[in-house]
Amino acid sequence: MSSVDGSARRRWWALALIAAAQFMVIMDTSIIGVALPRIQADLGFSQENLSWVFNAYVVAFGGLLLLGGKLSDLLGARRMFATGWLVLLAGSVIAGAASEIWVELLGRAVQGAGAALIAPSALTLLMMLFGSEPAQLGKALAVYGAAAPAGGTAGVFLGGVITEYLSWPWVFYINVPIAVIALIAIPALMPAGAAQRGSTDLFGAITVTAGLAVAVYAVVRAPEAGWASAETIVGLAVAVVLLGSFLLIQAKRKAPLVRLGIFRTPQLGAANIAQLLLGGAWIPMWFFLNLYLQQVLGLGAFASGSALLPMTTAIMVLMVVVAPRLTARFGAKPMVVTGLVVLAAGLGWLALVRPDGNYWVDVLARVALAATGMALAFIPRWVPPSSSARPEEAASRPASSTPATRSGPHSVWPR
C-alpha cells in the first residue's frame, strides 16, 4: 500500500474518532434521562433539584464552550482534544462513583467541561484534515453531523438497557473505555496543528458560566420559592449582573472570547436565537418525558428507553436524510421557521397529556411531531452562522491556513 493510501486511510480513521467525540458529547445528555428516577432514589434528590443532573452538564458545557474554542486555537486542537477526553473520563468516574448529591453534580459539571474542550477542537481537527478538499469536506461533515442524532438515539436505548440490567452508575462508566481508546489513538491519528499567541480570558469564561448557573438555579427554584420571592428576584439580578459583566469584559478586551460585533450580523443573530429556542424547548421536554413515562405511566427503565427509541430514530433519519435535501431546495430560513413551528405544535400537544394516559395515545404521536420539528430546524440553523462569521471566528480554520498542512496531505501528522 502506498504512503498516499495509508495517509488517506488514516485520515478517515481520524474522522471516525472525531465523529465518536460528537457522538459522546450528545450521548452524555441523553443517556441519563432514563436513569433519573434511580439516581433520584439512590442519592436523595428532591423532585425540584433532580433537573440539576442535566443542568450541571449543560451549564458547564455551554458556559465553557467559548473558552474551549479559544484554548484550542492558542494551545493546539490536538492537545485540547486529548485534554477534553481526559477531563470527560475523570468526570464520568466521579459521577458514577457518587454517593452524595454534590459529588454527582460535580462529576456532571466536570463531564460538561470536558465536552466543552472536545467539541470545538474536534471541529477544528476535521477542518485541518479535510478543509482543503471541498468534496471530501462535504462527506466528512455529513459523517460528523450524523454522529449527533446517532448519539442521542444510542443514549436513550443504552440508558434503558444499562439502568435495567446493570445499574445507573454504568451510564457514566461507559465513557471510560471509550475515552481510554481515544487517548491512545489521538497521537497517531490527529494532526499536530499550530498553536497561536494570545490570552485566554479566564475571567470572562468564569463570569459567563457563573451567570448561566445562577440564572438556571433561580428559574429552577422559582416554582417552589415563588416567582416574586426575594430569592428568585435576587438570583435573577445576580445573573444579569454576571452576564452583563461578561459583555463588558468582551467589549474591552483586545482578544475576547467572542467579538460582540458578530451579533450585529442579522443571519447570525437569528441562528443563535433559533439555537436558544431549540435547546430551551428540547432539553426540558426530554427531562419531563422520561419522568412521565416512568413515574406516571409506570414503565421500567428498559421499557422507557425502548419507548423513546422511535422518536430518536426518526430524528436521526430526518436530520441526516430529509433535512439536508429540503434545505437545499427551500433554503435554511424557511426550514428553521417551519421546524420551530412544528416543534412548538408538538410541545403544545404534549402539554395536554393526561395523568391517567397511555403511551400509544398520549405520547407517541405527540413526540413524533416534536421530533419532526427538531429535525427540520437543527441542521439548517448552522447555515447562516457558517456563512456569516469571519474565518478566524469559526470553530475551525481551513487546512490551507495552518502551517502544518501547507506541504501536502502527509505533513499534517507528526513523523
Summary of the structure (lengths in Angstrom):
residues: 415
radius of gyration: 21.3
end to end distance: 18.0
largest distance: 70.8
contacts: 1459
relative contact order: 0.13
helix: 80%
strand: 0%
